Amino acid sequence: MNIINKSVLSELESHITHDKFVRNIETFMKYMPGQIVELQSLVHTSDTKRIADTAHMLKGTCGQFGAMRLHEIFKTIENCAEQGRLCDIESMVRVLPYEFQLVHELIDLSYMNAQQVQRTPQAGTD
């Protein structure tokens, strides 16, 4: 499974201005680390209802931004929480920071820095 589904991001970008697309991506990148920490904290409470609800919300957010591996991990966490399988959740929660870092790097390279490179004047042109 791809880390990022670029067609999902392209579809999102086709419906809004590029500046708004970049702002949405930046918001996603700033939002997710805190949500991952919150989910990690919830695991220690054993509150499977809140874990399932949080994982469900994060699953949808990741799906909207094409972060498909994260989407699948949150989907599995949600299902495990609904079944009361905390041990399985703990192991999946441990990989979330690493998986998010991969998403962050791919989106940054593919979408954020690409626009900066295009705007950089070429040597000898004015």
C-alpha positions as CSV (number, residue, x, y, z in Angstrom):
1,M,0.0,0.0,0.0
2,N,1.3,3.5,-0.9
3,I,2.2,5.8,1.9
4,I,0.5,8.6,0.0
5,N,-2.2,8.4,-2.7
6,K,-1.3,11.3,-4.8
7,S,-4.5,11.1,-6.8
8,V,-6.4,12.0,-3.5
9,L,-4.2,15.0,-3.0
10,S,-4.6,16.0,-6.7
11,E,-8.4,15.8,-6.4
12,L,-8.3,17.9,-3.3
13,E,-6.1,20.5,-5.0
14,S,-8.4,20.6,-8.0
15,H,-11.3,21.9,-5.9
16,I,-9.5,24.8,-4.2
17,T,-6.9,27.4,-4.9
18,H,-3.3,26.3,-4.6
19,D,-2.7,28.7,-1.6
20,K,-5.7,27.2,0.3
21,F,-4.4,23.7,-0.6
22,V,-1.0,24.5,0.9
23,R,-2.6,26.0,4.0
24,N,-4.7,22.8,4.4
25,I,-1.6,20.6,4.1
26,E,0.3,22.8,6.6
27,T,-2.6,22.5,9.0
28,F,-2.7,18.7,8.6
29,M,1.0,18.5,9.2
30,K,0.8,20.6,12.4
31,Y,-2.4,18.9,13.7
32,M,-1.4,15.2,13.4
33,P,1.5,15.0,15.8
34,G,-0.6,16.3,18.7
35,Q,-3.4,13.9,17.8
36,I,-1.1,11.0,17.8
37,V,0.2,11.9,21.2
38,E,-3.4,12.2,22.4
39,L,-4.2,8.8,21.1
40,Q,-1.1,7.4,22.8
41,S,-2.3,8.9,26.1
42,L,-5.8,7.4,25.6
43,V,-4.3,3.9,25.2
44,H,-2.9,4.2,28.8
45,T,-6.5,5.0,30.0
46,S,-7.9,1.8,28.4
47,D,-10.9,3.9,27.4
48,T,-11.8,1.9,24.2
49,K,-14.7,4.1,23.3
50,R,-12.6,7.2,23.2
51,I,-9.8,5.3,21.4
52,A,-12.2,4.1,18.8
53,D,-13.7,7.6,18.4
54,T,-10.3,9.3,18.1
55,A,-9.0,6.7,15.7
56,H,-12.2,7.1,13.6
57,M,-11.7,10.8,13.3
58,L,-8.0,10.5,12.4
59,K,-8.8,7.8,9.9
60,G,-11.1,10.2,8.1
61,T,-8.6,13.0,8.2
62,C,-5.8,10.9,6.8
63,G,-8.1,9.6,4.1
64,Q,-8.9,13.2,3.0
65,F,-5.1,13.9,2.6
66,G,-4.3,10.6,0.9
67,A,-2.2,9.3,3.8
68,M,-3.4,5.7,3.1
69,R,-1.1,3.7,5.3
70,L,-2.0,5.9,8.3
71,H,-5.6,5.6,7.3
72,E,-5.4,1.8,7.4
73,I,-3.6,1.9,10.8
74,F,-6.2,4.1,12.3
75,K,-8.9,1.9,10.8
76,T,-7.3,-1.2,12.5
77,I,-6.9,0.7,15.8
78,E,-10.6,1.7,15.6
79,N,-11.6,-2.0,15.0
80,C,-9.4,-3.3,17.7
81,A,-10.8,-0.7,20.2
82,E,-14.3,-1.8,19.3
83,Q,-13.3,-5.4,20.1
84,G,-11.4,-4.4,23.3
85,R,-8.0,-5.6,22.0
86,L,-5.8,-3.2,23.8
87,C,-2.6,-5.2,23.3
88,D,-2.9,-4.9,19.6
89,I,-3.6,-1.2,19.8
90,E,-0.5,-0.6,21.8
91,S,1.7,-2.1,19.2
92,M,0.1,-0.1,16.4
93,V,0.2,3.2,18.3
94,R,4.0,2.8,18.6
95,V,4.5,3.0,14.8
96,L,2.3,6.1,14.3
97,P,5.1,8.7,14.8
98,Y,7.3,6.9,12.3
99,E,4.5,6.5,9.7
100,F,3.5,10.1,10.1
101,Q,7.2,11.2,9.6
102,L,7.1,9.3,6.3
103,V,3.9,11.1,5.3
104,H,5.3,14.4,6.3
105,E,8.5,13.9,4.3
106,L,6.7,12.7,1.2
107,I,4.2,15.6,1.2
108,D,6.9,18.1,2.0
109,L,9.0,16.9,-0.9
110,S,6.2,16.4,-3.4
111,Y,4.0,19.4,-2.7
112,M,5.6,22.0,-0.4
113,N,9.1,22.4,-1.7
114,A,8.1,21.9,-5.4
115,Q,6.4,25.3,-5.5
116,Q,9.4,27.0,-3.9
117,V,11.8,25.5,-6.5
118,Q,9.6,26.7,-9.3
119,R,9.6,30.2,-7.9
120,T,13.4,30.4,-7.6
121,P,14.8,32.6,-10.4
122,Q,17.2,30.9,-12.7
123,A,20.8,32.1,-12.8
124,G,21.3,34.7,-15.5
125,T,17.6,35.5,-15.9
126,D,16.0,38.8,-14.7
